[in-house]
Structure formats: structure tokens, C-alpha cells
Amino acid sequence: MDQASITRYIVEAFAQVHTDTSTADTFFFYSSYRKLPFATLVTHDTDFDHASHLDRPDVFGLNVGIGRETFRSFFGPRRAGGGESPYDFTALDRVMPHPVYGAMHWVCVLNPSETTFRTVQPLLAEAYDRAVRMHARATITAQTPADADAPPTLQESASPPERAPKA
């Protein structure tokens, strides 16, 4: 599959997807929630990922942020700390932990085939659903005054009671 086909799938399969293409890469966001994309298409090495060697001709990476349990079902528990990775992050058409953001449950696949993309589609749906939930939480938080449930401050509780006007 190519980048255009993947972009078209994401935009058509999920409601209210906004793309940011202000750089050479494409970031996929739900609605106005622009704090964290749920997926990215990256076309070149970045400060955050040299391991994938995306500067090769016609190579791109599809990155998807999924939940912990799904991540573990693919790769098992990840151990923190050094050591050699069992993954060849330059390999094409393989779903693997992202070389940098795998610790945050992001997966990557370089140049996915149609078969591999079918494996990734449910991961995209999960990532999208997570973005929808994050947006909903952010919206609720923004609409709820921070001190709505807070007890009165000392100054508020020490205020004299209001008096009825004199007749």
C-alpha cells in the first residue's frame, strides 16, 4: 500500500479525522484534539527515530498508538533497560514496537502490504477510539470549573452573610 491509500482509508473509515501535513509527514488527529495524534505517516528520519532508516527511497513508516493490553498481546511485556532489541527496525512490512515510542505502546510498520495493513486496521480503530475518549475527557474537563466541587476557602466561609435590605 502507499501513503495516499492509507491516508484515504483513515480519513474515510473514521469520523472527524483531521490531518496535519504541515511537515513532510502526516499526523492523524480526532476532531479538534490536537495534543497527540492517534497515528502518523513518517517519510524521513527524525530526531526521534533514526533506527528505521526512513531516508531510504520510497520508504515510509505507519505508526499507531494502541493500548497496553493490545500491545502486550502482540509483543509480550516489554522490559525497561538496555540490551539489544530483537527487532530489525529497518525491516519492511512487519508490525513491531516503535523503536522509540514502543515504551508508550506505539507500533510501527514500514511500507505495509495490503495483507499487513489488514492486521493494522483494528489497531487503527483502537487508536482512534482512544483518541475519541481522550477528546471527551478533555472536553468534560474544560467545561467543568476546576473549583466546582472544592470546599469553600477560608475567606469564602468567613464572609459575612448577606442581609436582606432594610424596609
C-alpha positions as CSV (number, residue, x, y, z in Angstrom):
1,M,0.0,0.0,0.0
2,D,1.1,3.6,-0.5
3,Q,0.7,6.6,1.8
4,A,-2.2,8.0,-0.2
5,S,-4.2,4.8,0.2
6,I,-3.5,4.6,3.9
7,T,-4.5,8.3,4.3
8,R,-7.7,7.8,2.3
9,Y,-8.6,4.7,4.4
10,I,-8.1,6.5,7.8
11,V,-10.0,9.6,6.7
12,E,-12.9,7.6,5.2
13,A,-13.1,4.9,7.9
14,F,-13.2,7.2,10.9
15,A,-15.4,10.2,11.6
16,Q,-14.0,13.7,12.3
17,V,-10.4,12.9,11.4
18,H,-8.2,15.9,10.8
19,T,-4.8,15.6,9.2
20,D,-1.8,17.8,9.7
21,T,0.5,17.8,6.7
22,S,2.4,21.0,7.6
23,T,5.6,18.9,7.5
24,A,6.6,16.1,5.2
25,D,4.8,13.8,7.5
26,T,1.1,13.2,8.1
27,F,-0.4,13.3,11.6
28,F,-3.9,12.0,12.2
29,F,-6.0,13.6,14.9
30,Y,-9.5,13.1,16.1
31,S,-11.6,16.3,15.9
32,S,-10.0,19.3,17.5
33,Y,-8.0,17.2,19.9
34,R,-4.5,18.1,18.7
35,K,-2.4,17.1,21.7
36,L,-1.5,13.7,20.5
37,P,-2.1,12.1,17.1
38,F,-3.6,8.6,17.1
39,A,-1.5,7.6,14.0
40,T,1.3,9.1,11.9
41,L,2.9,8.5,8.5
42,V,6.5,9.4,8.6
43,T,8.7,9.7,5.5
44,H,12.1,10.5,6.8
45,D,14.5,10.0,9.7
46,T,13.8,12.4,12.6
47,D,15.4,13.3,15.8
48,F,13.1,10.8,17.4
49,D,13.8,7.8,15.0
50,H,16.9,7.0,13.2
51,A,16.6,3.3,13.8
52,S,14.1,2.8,11.0
53,H,16.3,4.4,8.3
54,L,13.3,6.2,6.7
55,D,15.6,8.2,4.5
56,R,15.8,5.3,2.1
57,P,14.0,5.9,-1.2
58,D,10.2,5.1,-1.2
59,V,10.2,4.0,2.5
60,F,7.7,5.3,5.0
61,G,6.5,4.3,8.4
62,L,3.0,4.0,9.7
63,N,2.9,4.5,13.4
64,V,-0.1,3.7,15.6
65,G,-0.7,4.4,19.3
66,I,-2.6,1.4,20.9
67,G,-3.5,0.3,24.4
68,R,-1.2,-1.6,26.8
69,E,-3.1,-4.9,26.6
70,T,-3.2,-5.0,22.8
71,F,0.5,-4.1,22.7
72,R,1.3,-6.9,25.1
73,S,-0.8,-9.3,23.1
74,F,1.4,-8.6,20.1
75,F,4.8,-8.4,21.8
76,G,4.6,-9.6,25.4
77,P,5.6,-7.4,28.3
78,R,8.4,-5.0,27.4
79,R,11.3,-4.9,29.8
80,A,12.8,-1.5,30.6
81,G,16.5,-1.0,30.3
82,G,19.3,-1.6,27.8
83,G,20.1,-4.6,25.8
84,E,19.8,-5.5,22.2
85,S,16.4,-5.3,20.6
86,P,15.2,-8.4,18.9
87,Y,13.7,-6.3,16.1
88,D,15.2,-5.1,12.9
89,F,13.6,-1.7,12.8
90,T,14.6,-1.3,9.1
91,A,12.5,-4.4,8.0
92,L,9.7,-3.7,5.7
93,D,6.1,-5.0,6.1
94,R,6.4,-6.1,9.7
95,V,4.4,-4.9,12.7
96,M,6.8,-4.2,15.5
97,P,7.1,-1.9,18.5
98,H,8.1,1.6,17.5
99,P,11.9,1.9,18.2
100,V,11.4,5.0,20.4
101,Y,7.7,5.1,21.3
102,G,7.2,1.4,21.9
103,A,7.5,2.1,25.6
104,M,4.3,4.2,25.2
105,H,2.6,1.3,23.3
106,W,3.1,2.6,19.8
107,V,3.6,0.2,16.9
108,C,5.2,0.8,13.6
109,V,5.3,-0.9,10.2
110,L,7.4,0.2,7.3
111,N,5.7,0.0,3.9
112,P,2.8,-2.3,4.9
113,S,1.5,-4.6,2.2
114,E,-2.3,-5.0,1.9
115,T,-2.2,-8.1,4.0
116,T,-0.2,-6.5,6.8
117,F,-2.5,-3.4,6.6
118,R,-5.5,-5.6,7.3
119,T,-3.7,-6.6,10.5
120,V,-3.1,-2.9,11.3
121,Q,-6.7,-1.8,10.6
122,P,-8.1,-3.0,14.0
123,L,-5.1,-1.3,15.7
124,L,-6.1,2.0,13.9
125,A,-9.6,1.5,15.1
126,E,-8.4,1.1,18.7
127,A,-6.1,4.1,18.4
128,Y,-9.0,6.2,17.0
129,D,-11.3,5.1,19.8
130,R,-8.7,6.0,22.4
131,A,-8.4,9.5,20.8
132,V,-12.2,9.9,20.9
133,R,-12.2,9.0,24.6
134,M,-9.3,11.4,25.3
135,H,-11.1,14.2,23.5
136,A,-14.3,13.5,25.5
137,R,-12.3,13.6,28.8
138,A,-10.6,16.9,27.7
139,T,-13.9,18.4,26.7
140,I,-15.6,17.5,30.1
141,T,-12.6,18.8,32.0
142,A,-12.7,22.1,30.0
143,Q,-16.4,22.5,30.7
144,T,-16.1,21.8,34.4
145,P,-14.8,24.6,36.5
146,A,-11.7,23.4,38.4
147,D,-13.1,24.5,41.7
148,A,-16.7,23.4,41.2
149,D,-16.5,20.7,43.8
150,A,-13.9,22.3,46.0
151,P,-14.8,23.2,49.6
152,P,-15.1,26.9,50.3
153,T,-11.9,28.7,51.1
154,L,-11.4,30.2,54.5
155,Q,-12.0,33.6,53.1
156,E,-15.3,32.5,51.5
157,S,-16.5,30.8,54.6
158,A,-15.6,33.8,56.8
159,S,-17.6,36.2,54.6
160,P,-20.5,37.8,56.4
161,P,-23.9,36.5,55.4
162,E,-25.9,38.6,53.0
163,R,-28.5,40.7,54.7
164,A,-31.9,41.5,53.5
165,P,-32.4,45.1,52.5
166,K,-34.0,47.3,55.2
167,A,-37.6,48.2,54.8
